[in-house]
């Protein structure tokens, strides 16, 4: 019985993790923009000055998002 409950709990956590990971980059960027509007704009300008392209595909958008997130948290200068 315990093994069954453990299996169900692990399966549920895997499904929940997958659902959270599937949020689009666009949604994540909008969330950051709403939480940190001034920092977001400043970090986005820094990203473009360093050569990041804002309107490219999913891979590039994820790179820009990670750069902006790091900038907001103070890891980029």
VMD Tcl script that draws the C-alpha trace (Angstrom):
set ca {
  {0.00 0.00 0.00}
  {2.82 2.40 0.86}
  {4.58 1.60 -2.38}
  {1.43 2.40 -4.31}
  {1.00 5.73 -2.50}
  {4.66 6.60 -3.10}
  {4.31 5.77 -6.79}
  {1.19 7.90 -7.11}
  {2.89 10.82 -5.33}
  {5.95 10.60 -7.57}
  {3.80 10.40 -10.70}
  {1.75 13.42 -9.60}
  {4.86 15.50 -8.96}
  {6.25 14.60 -12.39}
  {3.06 15.74 -14.10}
  {2.97 18.98 -12.12}
  {6.63 19.69 -12.92}
  {6.02 19.13 -16.61}
  {3.00 21.43 -16.63}
  {4.98 24.22 -14.99}
  {7.88 23.76 -17.37}
  {5.60 24.19 -20.37}
  {4.82 27.84 -19.67}
  {5.84 29.78 -22.71}
  {8.78 32.16 -22.72}
  {6.34 34.92 -23.62}
  {4.30 34.25 -20.47}
  {7.41 34.23 -18.31}
  {8.64 37.50 -19.83}
  {5.25 39.13 -19.20}
  {5.36 37.94 -15.60}
  {8.82 39.44 -15.07}
  {7.74 42.66 -16.77}
  {4.76 43.02 -14.44}
  {6.78 42.24 -11.30}
  {9.81 44.43 -12.09}
  {8.76 47.02 -14.71}
  {11.68 49.45 -14.38}
  {14.35 46.79 -13.96}
  {12.89 44.80 -16.83}
  {13.09 47.71 -19.26}
  {16.65 48.55 -18.19}
  {17.78 44.92 -18.46}
  {16.07 44.47 -21.82}
  {17.94 47.51 -23.14}
  {21.18 46.04 -21.80}
  {20.43 42.73 -23.53}
  {19.87 44.41 -26.89}
  {23.03 46.48 -26.48}
  {24.93 43.23 -25.96}
  {23.59 41.74 -29.18}
  {20.57 39.72 -28.07}
  {17.69 39.76 -30.54}
  {14.25 40.13 -29.02}
  {12.07 38.86 -31.87}
  {13.80 35.64 -32.88}
  {12.68 32.06 -32.26}
  {12.02 30.17 -29.04}
  {15.69 29.37 -28.37}
  {16.80 32.99 -28.68}
  {13.83 34.23 -26.66}
  {14.76 31.84 -23.84}
  {18.35 33.14 -23.90}
  {17.09 36.74 -23.68}
  {14.74 35.80 -20.85}
  {17.56 34.14 -18.91}
  {19.79 37.17 -19.44}
  {17.07 39.56 -18.26}
  {16.30 37.37 -15.26}
  {19.98 37.36 -14.30}
  {20.17 41.11 -14.80}
  {17.16 41.71 -12.56}
  {18.71 39.52 -9.88}
  {21.96 41.48 -10.17}
  {24.13 38.89 -11.90}
  {24.70 40.92 -15.10}
  {26.47 44.27 -15.25}
}
mol new
graphics top color blue
foreach p $ca { graphics top sphere $p radius 0.5 }
foreach p [lrange $ca 0 end-1] q [lrange $ca 1 end] { graphics top cylinder $p $q radius 0.2 }
display resetview
